[in-house]
Amino acid sequence: MASRSLRLPGYVGKIYPAQGRLFVDFLCELWATACDALQVPGDQSTRTTQMLRAVLPAWSAERIGPTPAEPSYVADDGFPAEMSVNWSGRHPELRLLFDCLGDENNLGHDDSTVTSRLRQIHEIFTPQGNRPSHAPLWHSVAWRPPTRVVHKTYFGLYTWPLSQRYSAVSEAMDRLGMAAAWNDARRRIEGVDGSREIEFFAVDLADEAHARVKIYYRNHGADIHEMNRIASVALNHDTDAALAAYRTLAGNRASAGEGALSCLAFRSGLDQVAESTSYLRLTDLAANDRQAVDRTAELLRSEGVNPARLYALAAALVPGTLEDSQGLLTLVSYRAAGRRGDITTYFRFPVYDRSEPHPLSSVDLDRKEPKVSDQDVERIARYNEERQREYESSELIRLLADENTATETKKAVLTYLQPWSNAFQRMISARVTFETDPQLRTLALEHQQEEVGHDAILARSRADDRRLVWDPVIEAGASWFVDQFAVLPGVQRAVLAHLALEAGSLVLSQAGTRAFPDDPYFTLHDEADAEHLEMGYRLLRQRSDWTVDDLITVLDRAWQVIDVVSNRIAECALRDTGAVTV
């Protein structure tokens, strides 16, 4: 069995040779590189690169060091800028977003672009508006050739208590004449199950009627269905098209990635959200940037957009190969509001050679606990892999893998595997029923959705055997698992499901595919169980509410029960067919 290795953080690996260079030179070079990949005429590229140089804030004149002097919330490694491209329309729109890093007087643009809308609300997000601090200020420039550059300003609310965030947003929306639309959106979103927080308030710096005000939610542990329900509060939203897009990006998983974003766009004259954009986190959903780019390209094709320029851009930006990179293509957003190809890709640049502490919101601080180390996760992995290897030598696995085992005996294994498969459905349902933690419940629901009906597949594969057997040992083992899913703490429930049951199922399915090469039940599990097992390790790296000793105790007991049930299945199959123990 192949050993499982820990996934390194996205920014570990090849990085840009940026140290010692001026931020402004580095960012302008990236802009020019993107223009070239997007086939922008040279004179337009030169003109907009000069524009970018003029609007970057004061920190851009400093040199890039080995670590950020002031870590930004923009990227996980603390770098203060990201690039994005919207692919709708005849020409892609190139954007650069950057953190003003405390320079509240520099909005990233000259006075001619400061609109009356921004002047109306700017004070609300400062101590003069009775806020605990200045809201971190971000700015972006967006340019779709050959039209003019568009400016946007973002107020980061992530450092404030939730009450202050809602108070500031409500006051701003009231001043802008959009209170009715905001009240409607808030009421409907708060009716959607899940855990989320307001993170940004943004305005397009234009006074035209089409200019938007945007409110961003960060979702914790959301699945694609939750994202779709949130997006459905918008006046213009195609739920079927959105769900199909999310599935393409998520690789047919249910998760939207931790920290997926929902952006509500408001326009003057409407008492409802005009459009909603959903941002799925590809760093969580794809194994590397090659997979992230390929999935995005598939979505672009389905929307009638040739992905050639996406591939060219990704190849130009990645510091190495896409296969060896993770975290360059971080987010992909989709807006289903009647405009085909309304997809945006968000690129973050691996500049620093290690992750800096991420700025934490007050919500993060409230729930933050001491982090577990990679060594702790690796100890759990080593222990579990040792139990898997022991299970490979069990009587049931040897019986299936041995070519000399009679066909009738192997088929009898399926007979007694059926009640265990049926009971597995009860186990995963119990996990969902008793789980209250939003992130863990989302994971439990995703696991359940991917396992529903597997017992029926096994029943169909043994259609010539109509026996429905009952065995006290198998039922007792199943009841133990159901009971544990009702009483254990959340992370231990997840470990029970992903590191014990799925690890055992993976070993069993590998032996089953040798015994029954064309059986759909074992083929399906051989493919799915490895991913379900990895879900458990990913969760342990994200959570801190567990200890090594507690998890090893749970795993030891679970493997003992799995061994007892498996030995009983083998014993019954041999007994019923009069075979000799292998």
Summary of the structure (lengths in Angstrom):
residues: 582
radius of gyration: 26.9
end to end distance: 21.6
largest distance: 90.1
contacts: 1975
relative contact order: 0.10
helix: 51%
strand: 13%
